[in-house]
Amino acid sequence: INCVLSDTSCAWDSTYWYRKKLDSTNEESTSKGGRYVETVNSESTSFSLRINDLTVEDSGTYRCRAYGLLWSCSFDEYGGGT
């Protein structure tokens, strides 16, 4: 799942990932670590989340949220459903 930040003027500091299951209106936070592996490019303008050992329970629409240093910038990007 890729997340490309459109504002390159911010110094991006932290990212968070969320999933909305197909049969739900609520989002849940996805913790990095374990099966969820995040990769950040060297310029910190794109992030990706890889889910290892994918199951049907991982289905849904994913969203990344990034915050800049001192939380002065924020960005949301929705990915497609799986």
MODELLER restraints for C-alpha pairs under 7 A, 6 or more apart:
rsr = mdl.restraints
at = mdl.atoms
rsr.add(forms.Gaussian(group=physical.xy_distance, feature=features.Distance(at['CA:1:A'], at['CA:48:A']), mean=5.36, stdev=0.5))
rsr.add(forms.Gaussian(group=physical.xy_distance, feature=features.Distance(at['CA:1:A'], at['CA:49:A']), mean=5.11, stdev=0.5))
rsr.add(forms.Gaussian(group=physical.xy_distance, feature=features.Distance(at['CA:1:A'], at['CA:50:A']), mean=6.41, stdev=0.5))
rsr.add(forms.Gaussian(group=physical.xy_distance, feature=features.Distance(at['CA:1:A'], at['CA:79:A']), mean=6.83, stdev=0.5))
rsr.add(forms.Gaussian(group=physical.xy_distance, feature=features.Distance(at['CA:2:A'], at['CA:47:A']), mean=5.95, stdev=0.5))
rsr.add(forms.Gaussian(group=physical.xy_distance, feature=features.Distance(at['CA:2:A'], at['CA:48:A']), mean=4.36, stdev=0.5))
rsr.add(forms.Gaussian(group=physical.xy_distance, feature=features.Distance(at['CA:2:A'], at['CA:49:A']), mean=6.58, stdev=0.5))
rsr.add(forms.Gaussian(group=physical.xy_distance, feature=features.Distance(at['CA:3:A'], at['CA:46:A']), mean=5.53, stdev=0.5))
rsr.add(forms.Gaussian(group=physical.xy_distance, feature=features.Distance(at['CA:3:A'], at['CA:47:A']), mean=5.10, stdev=0.5))
rsr.add(forms.Gaussian(group=physical.xy_distance, feature=features.Distance(at['CA:3:A'], at['CA:48:A']), mean=5.90, stdev=0.5))
rsr.add(forms.Gaussian(group=physical.xy_distance, feature=features.Distance(at['CA:3:A'], at['CA:64:A']), mean=6.43, stdev=0.5))
rsr.add(forms.Gaussian(group=physical.xy_distance, feature=features.Distance(at['CA:3:A'], at['CA:77:A']), mean=6.26, stdev=0.5))
rsr.add(forms.Gaussian(group=physical.xy_distance, feature=features.Distance(at['CA:4:A'], at['CA:45:A']), mean=6.03, stdev=0.5))
rsr.add(forms.Gaussian(group=physical.xy_distance, feature=features.Distance(at['CA:4:A'], at['CA:46:A']), mean=4.25, stdev=0.5))
rsr.add(forms.Gaussian(group=physical.xy_distance, feature=features.Distance(at['CA:4:A'], at['CA:47:A']), mean=6.43, stdev=0.5))
rsr.add(forms.Gaussian(group=physical.xy_distance, feature=features.Distance(at['CA:5:A'], at['CA:45:A']), mean=5.19, stdev=0.5))
rsr.add(forms.Gaussian(group=physical.xy_distance, feature=features.Distance(at['CA:5:A'], at['CA:46:A']), mean=5.83, stdev=0.5))
rsr.add(forms.Gaussian(group=physical.xy_distance, feature=features.Distance(at['CA:8:A'], at['CA:45:A']), mean=6.54, stdev=0.5))
rsr.add(forms.Gaussian(group=physical.xy_distance, feature=features.Distance(at['CA:10:A'], at['CA:68:A']), mean=5.91, stdev=0.5))
rsr.add(forms.Gaussian(group=physical.xy_distance, feature=features.Distance(at['CA:10:A'], at['CA:73:A']), mean=6.51, stdev=0.5))
rsr.add(forms.Gaussian(group=physical.xy_distance, feature=features.Distance(at['CA:11:A'], at['CA:68:A']), mean=5.30, stdev=0.5))
rsr.add(forms.Gaussian(group=physical.xy_distance, feature=features.Distance(at['CA:11:A'], at['CA:69:A']), mean=5.81, stdev=0.5))
rsr.add(forms.Gaussian(group=physical.xy_distance, feature=features.Distance(at['CA:12:A'], at['CA:44:A']), mean=6.38, stdev=0.5))
rsr.add(forms.Gaussian(group=physical.xy_distance, feature=features.Distance(at['CA:12:A'], at['CA:66:A']), mean=6.77, stdev=0.5))
rsr.add(forms.Gaussian(group=physical.xy_distance, feature=features.Distance(at['CA:12:A'], at['CA:67:A']), mean=5.80, stdev=0.5))
rsr.add(forms.Gaussian(group=physical.xy_distance, feature=features.Distance(at['CA:12:A'], at['CA:68:A']), mean=4.00, stdev=0.5))
rsr.add(forms.Gaussian(group=physical.xy_distance, feature=features.Distance(at['CA:12:A'], at['CA:69:A']), mean=5.97, stdev=0.5))
rsr.add(forms.Gaussian(group=physical.xy_distance, feature=features.Distance(at['CA:13:A'], at['CA:67:A']), mean=5.89, stdev=0.5))
rsr.add(forms.Gaussian(group=physical.xy_distance, feature=features.Distance(at['CA:13:A'], at['CA:68:A']), mean=5.00, stdev=0.5))
rsr.add(forms.Gaussian(group=physical.xy_distance, feature=features.Distance(at['CA:13:A'], at['CA:69:A']), mean=5.26, stdev=0.5))
rsr.add(forms.Gaussian(group=physical.xy_distance, feature=features.Distance(at['CA:14:A'], at['CA:66:A']), mean=5.66, stdev=0.5))
rsr.add(forms.Gaussian(group=physical.xy_distance, feature=features.Distance(at['CA:14:A'], at['CA:67:A']), mean=5.41, stdev=0.5))
rsr.add(forms.Gaussian(group=physical.xy_distance, feature=features.Distance(at['CA:14:A'], at['CA:68:A']), mean=6.93, stdev=0.5))
rsr.add(forms.Gaussian(group=physical.xy_distance, feature=features.Distance(at['CA:15:A'], at['CA:64:A']), mean=6.80, stdev=0.5))
rsr.add(forms.Gaussian(group=physical.xy_distance, feature=features.Distance(at['CA:15:A'], at['CA:65:A']), mean=5.54, stdev=0.5))
rsr.add(forms.Gaussian(group=physical.xy_distance, feature=features.Distance(at['CA:15:A'], at['CA:66:A']), mean=4.30, stdev=0.5))
rsr.add(forms.Gaussian(group=physical.xy_distance, feature=features.Distance(at['CA:15:A'], at['CA:67:A']), mean=6.41, stdev=0.5))
rsr.add(forms.Gaussian(group=physical.xy_distance, feature=features.Distance(at['CA:16:A'], at['CA:64:A']), mean=5.64, stdev=0.5))
rsr.add(forms.Gaussian(group=physical.xy_distance, feature=features.Distance(at['CA:16:A'], at['CA:65:A']), mean=5.13, stdev=0.5))
rsr.add(forms.Gaussian(group=physical.xy_distance, feature=features.Distance(at['CA:16:A'], at['CA:66:A']), mean=6.38, stdev=0.5))
rsr.add(forms.Gaussian(group=physical.xy_distance, feature=features.Distance(at['CA:17:A'], at['CA:29:A']), mean=6.10, stdev=0.5))
rsr.add(forms.Gaussian(group=physical.xy_distance, feature=features.Distance(at['CA:17:A'], at['CA:30:A']), mean=5.34, stdev=0.5))
rsr.add(forms.Gaussian(group=physical.xy_distance, feature=features.Distance(at['CA:17:A'], at['CA:63:A']), mean=5.69, stdev=0.5))
rsr.add(forms.Gaussian(group=physical.xy_distance, feature=features.Distance(at['CA:17:A'], at['CA:64:A']), mean=4.49, stdev=0.5))
rsr.add(forms.Gaussian(group=physical.xy_distance, feature=features.Distance(at['CA:17:A'], at['CA:65:A']), mean=6.35, stdev=0.5))
rsr.add(forms.Gaussian(group=physical.xy_distance, feature=features.Distance(at['CA:18:A'], at['CA:27:A']), mean=6.18, stdev=0.5))
rsr.add(forms.Gaussian(group=physical.xy_distance, feature=features.Distance(at['CA:18:A'], at['CA:28:A']), mean=5.47, stdev=0.5))
rsr.add(forms.Gaussian(group=physical.xy_distance, feature=features.Distance(at['CA:18:A'], at['CA:29:A']), mean=4.45, stdev=0.5))
rsr.add(forms.Gaussian(group=physical.xy_distance, feature=features.Distance(at['CA:18:A'], at['CA:30:A']), mean=5.24, stdev=0.5))
rsr.add(forms.Gaussian(group=physical.xy_distance, feature=features.Distance(at['CA:18:A'], at['CA:62:A']), mean=5.56, stdev=0.5))
rsr.add(forms.Gaussian(group=physical.xy_distance, feature=features.Distance(at['CA:18:A'], at['CA:63:A']), mean=5.11, stdev=0.5))
rsr.add(forms.Gaussian(group=physical.xy_distance, feature=features.Distance(at['CA:18:A'], at['CA:64:A']), mean=6.34, stdev=0.5))
rsr.add(forms.Gaussian(group=physical.xy_distance, feature=features.Distance(at['CA:19:A'], at['CA:27:A']), mean=5.37, stdev=0.5))
rsr.add(forms.Gaussian(group=physical.xy_distance, feature=features.Distance(at['CA:19:A'], at['CA:28:A']), mean=5.40, stdev=0.5))
rsr.add(forms.Gaussian(group=physical.xy_distance, feature=features.Distance(at['CA:19:A'], at['CA:29:A']), mean=6.49, stdev=0.5))
rsr.add(forms.Gaussian(group=physical.xy_distance, feature=features.Distance(at['CA:19:A'], at['CA:30:A']), mean=6.68, stdev=0.5))
rsr.add(forms.Gaussian(group=physical.xy_distance, feature=features.Distance(at['CA:19:A'], at['CA:60:A']), mean=6.14, stdev=0.5))
rsr.add(forms.Gaussian(group=physical.xy_distance, feature=features.Distance(at['CA:19:A'], at['CA:61:A']), mean=5.56, stdev=0.5))
rsr.add(forms.Gaussian(group=physical.xy_distance, feature=features.Distance(at['CA:19:A'], at['CA:62:A']), mean=4.41, stdev=0.5))
rsr.add(forms.Gaussian(group=physical.xy_distance, feature=features.Distance(at['CA:19:A'], at['CA:63:A']), mean=6.33, stdev=0.5))
rsr.add(forms.Gaussian(group=physical.xy_distance, feature=features.Distance(at['CA:20:A'], at['CA:26:A']), mean=5.94, stdev=0.5))
rsr.add(forms.Gaussian(group=physical.xy_distance, feature=features.Distance(at['CA:20:A'], at['CA:27:A']), mean=4.39, stdev=0.5))
rsr.add(forms.Gaussian(group=physical.xy_distance, feature=features.Distance(at['CA:20:A'], at['CA:28:A']), mean=6.40, stdev=0.5))
rsr.add(forms.Gaussian(group=physical.xy_distance, feature=features.Distance(at['CA:20:A'], at['CA:60:A']), mean=5.34, stdev=0.5))
rsr.add(forms.Gaussian(group=physical.xy_distance, feature=features.Distance(at['CA:20:A'], at['CA:61:A']), mean=5.20, stdev=0.5))
rsr.add(forms.Gaussian(group=physical.xy_distance, feature=features.Distance(at['CA:20:A'], at['CA:62:A']), mean=6.44, stdev=0.5))
rsr.add(forms.Gaussian(group=physical.xy_distance, feature=features.Distance(at['CA:21:A'], at['CA:59:A']), mean=6.28, stdev=0.5))
rsr.add(forms.Gaussian(group=physical.xy_distance, feature=features.Distance(at['CA:21:A'], at['CA:60:A']), mean=4.22, stdev=0.5))
rsr.add(forms.Gaussian(group=physical.xy_distance, feature=features.Distance(at['CA:21:A'], at['CA:61:A']), mean=6.54, stdev=0.5))
rsr.add(forms.Gaussian(group=physical.xy_distance, feature=features.Distance(at['CA:22:A'], at['CA:59:A']), mean=6.80, stdev=0.5))
rsr.add(forms.Gaussian(group=physical.xy_distance, feature=features.Distance(at['CA:22:A'], at['CA:60:A']), mean=4.91, stdev=0.5))
rsr.add(forms.Gaussian(group=physical.xy_distance, feature=features.Distance(at['CA:32:A'], at['CA:38:A']), mean=6.69, stdev=0.5))
rsr.add(forms.Gaussian(group=physical.xy_distance, feature=features.Distance(at['CA:35:A'], at['CA:51:A']), mean=5.45, stdev=0.5))
rsr.add(forms.Gaussian(group=physical.xy_distance, feature=features.Distance(at['CA:35:A'], at['CA:52:A']), mean=4.86, stdev=0.5))
rsr.add(forms.Gaussian(group=physical.xy_distance, feature=features.Distance(at['CA:35:A'], at['CA:53:A']), mean=6.99, stdev=0.5))
rsr.add(forms.Gaussian(group=physical.xy_distance, feature=features.Distance(at['CA:36:A'], at['CA:49:A']), mean=6.55, stdev=0.5))
rsr.add(forms.Gaussian(group=physical.xy_distance, feature=features.Distance(at['CA:36:A'], at['CA:50:A']), mean=5.77, stdev=0.5))
rsr.add(forms.Gaussian(group=physical.xy_distance, feature=features.Distance(at['CA:36:A'], at['CA:51:A']), mean=4.78, stdev=0.5))
rsr.add(forms.Gaussian(group=physical.xy_distance, feature=features.Distance(at['CA:36:A'], at['CA:52:A']), mean=6.56, stdev=0.5))
rsr.add(forms.Gaussian(group=physical.xy_distance, feature=features.Distance(at['CA:37:A'], at['CA:49:A']), mean=5.61, stdev=0.5))
rsr.add(forms.Gaussian(group=physical.xy_distance, feature=features.Distance(at['CA:37:A'], at['CA:50:A']), mean=5.11, stdev=0.5))
rsr.add(forms.Gaussian(group=physical.xy_distance, feature=features.Distance(at['CA:37:A'], at['CA:51:A']), mean=6.46, stdev=0.5))
rsr.add(forms.Gaussian(group=physical.xy_distance, feature=features.Distance(at['CA:38:A'], at['CA:47:A']), mean=6.91, stdev=0.5))
rsr.add(forms.Gaussian(group=physical.xy_distance, feature=features.Distance(at['CA:38:A'], at['CA:48:A']), mean=5.56, stdev=0.5))
rsr.add(forms.Gaussian(group=physical.xy_distance, feature=features.Distance(at['CA:38:A'], at['CA:49:A']), mean=4.52, stdev=0.5))
rsr.add(forms.Gaussian(group=physical.xy_distance, feature=features.Distance(at['CA:38:A'], at['CA:50:A']), mean=6.33, stdev=0.5))
rsr.add(forms.Gaussian(group=physical.xy_distance, feature=features.Distance(at['CA:39:A'], at['CA:47:A']), mean=5.64, stdev=0.5))
rsr.add(forms.Gaussian(group=physical.xy_distance, feature=features.Distance(at['CA:39:A'], at['CA:48:A']), mean=5.22, stdev=0.5))
rsr.add(forms.Gaussian(group=physical.xy_distance, feature=features.Distance(at['CA:39:A'], at['CA:49:A']), mean=6.53, stdev=0.5))
rsr.add(forms.Gaussian(group=physical.xy_distance, feature=features.Distance(at['CA:40:A'], at['CA:46:A']), mean=6.15, stdev=0.5))
rsr.add(forms.Gaussian(group=physical.xy_distance, feature=features.Distance(at['CA:40:A'], at['CA:47:A']), mean=4.60, stdev=0.5))
rsr.add(forms.Gaussian(group=physical.xy_distance, feature=features.Distance(at['CA:40:A'], at['CA:48:A']), mean=6.67, stdev=0.5))
rsr.add(forms.Gaussian(group=physical.xy_distance, feature=features.Distance(at['CA:41:A'], at['CA:47:A']), mean=6.48, stdev=0.5))
rsr.add(forms.Gaussian(group=physical.xy_distance, feature=features.Distance(at['CA:59:A'], at['CA:81:A']), mean=6.96, stdev=0.5))
rsr.add(forms.Gaussian(group=physical.xy_distance, feature=features.Distance(at['CA:59:A'], at['CA:82:A']), mean=5.08, stdev=0.5))
rsr.add(forms.Gaussian(group=physical.xy_distance, feature=features.Distance(at['CA:60:A'], at['CA:81:A']), mean=5.02, stdev=0.5))
rsr.add(forms.Gaussian(group=physical.xy_distance, feature=features.Distance(at['CA:60:A'], at['CA:82:A']), mean=5.58, stdev=0.5))
rsr.add(forms.Gaussian(group=physical.xy_distance, feature=features.Distance(at['CA:61:A'], at['CA:79:A']), mean=6.17, stdev=0.5))
rsr.add(forms.Gaussian(group=physical.xy_distance, feature=features.Distance(at['CA:61:A'], at['CA:80:A']), mean=5.68, stdev=0.5))
rsr.add(forms.Gaussian(group=physical.xy_distance, feature=features.Distance(at['CA:61:A'], at['CA:81:A']), mean=4.19, stdev=0.5))
rsr.add(forms.Gaussian(group=physical.xy_distance, feature=features.Distance(at['CA:61:A'], at['CA:82:A']), mean=6.79, stdev=0.5))
rsr.add(forms.Gaussian(group=physical.xy_distance, feature=features.Distance(at['CA:62:A'], at['CA:78:A']), mean=6.00, stdev=0.5))
rsr.add(forms.Gaussian(group=physical.xy_distance, feature=features.Distance(at['CA:62:A'], at['CA:79:A']), mean=5.29, stdev=0.5))
rsr.add(forms.Gaussian(group=physical.xy_distance, feature=features.Distance(at['CA:62:A'], at['CA:80:A']), mean=6.93, stdev=0.5))
rsr.add(forms.Gaussian(group=physical.xy_distance, feature=features.Distance(at['CA:62:A'], at['CA:81:A']), mean=6.96, stdev=0.5))
rsr.add(forms.Gaussian(group=physical.xy_distance, feature=features.Distance(at['CA:63:A'], at['CA:76:A']), mean=6.91, stdev=0.5))
rsr.add(forms.Gaussian(group=physical.xy_distance, feature=features.Distance(at['CA:63:A'], at['CA:77:A']), mean=5.55, stdev=0.5))
rsr.add(forms.Gaussian(group=physical.xy_distance, feature=features.Distance(at['CA:63:A'], at['CA:78:A']), mean=4.33, stdev=0.5))
rsr.add(forms.Gaussian(group=physical.xy_distance, feature=features.Distance(at['CA:63:A'], at['CA:79:A']), mean=5.86, stdev=0.5))
rsr.add(forms.Gaussian(group=physical.xy_distance, feature=features.Distance(at['CA:64:A'], at['CA:76:A']), mean=5.80, stdev=0.5))
rsr.add(forms.Gaussian(group=physical.xy_distance, feature=features.Distance(at['CA:64:A'], at['CA:77:A']), mean=5.41, stdev=0.5))
rsr.add(forms.Gaussian(group=physical.xy_distance, feature=features.Distance(at['CA:64:A'], at['CA:78:A']), mean=6.60, stdev=0.5))
rsr.add(forms.Gaussian(group=physical.xy_distance, feature=features.Distance(at['CA:65:A'], at['CA:75:A']), mean=5.54, stdev=0.5))
rsr.add(forms.Gaussian(group=physical.xy_distance, feature=features.Distance(at['CA:65:A'], at['CA:76:A']), mean=4.59, stdev=0.5))
rsr.add(forms.Gaussian(group=physical.xy_distance, feature=features.Distance(at['CA:65:A'], at['CA:77:A']), mean=6.63, stdev=0.5))
rsr.add(forms.Gaussian(group=physical.xy_distance, feature=features.Distance(at['CA:66:A'], at['CA:74:A']), mean=5.59, stdev=0.5))
rsr.add(forms.Gaussian(group=physical.xy_distance, feature=features.Distance(at['CA:66:A'], at['CA:75:A']), mean=5.22, stdev=0.5))
rsr.add(forms.Gaussian(group=physical.xy_distance, feature=features.Distance(at['CA:66:A'], at['CA:76:A']), mean=6.69, stdev=0.5))
rsr.add(forms.Gaussian(group=physical.xy_distance, feature=features.Distance(at['CA:67:A'], at['CA:73:A']), mean=5.62, stdev=0.5))
rsr.add(forms.Gaussian(group=physical.xy_distance, feature=features.Distance(at['CA:67:A'], at['CA:74:A']), mean=4.51, stdev=0.5))
rsr.add(forms.Gaussian(group=physical.xy_distance, feature=features.Distance(at['CA:67:A'], at['CA:75:A']), mean=6.63, stdev=0.5))
rsr.add(forms.Gaussian(group=physical.xy_distance, feature=features.Distance(at['CA:68:A'], at['CA:74:A']), mean=6.22, stdev=0.5))
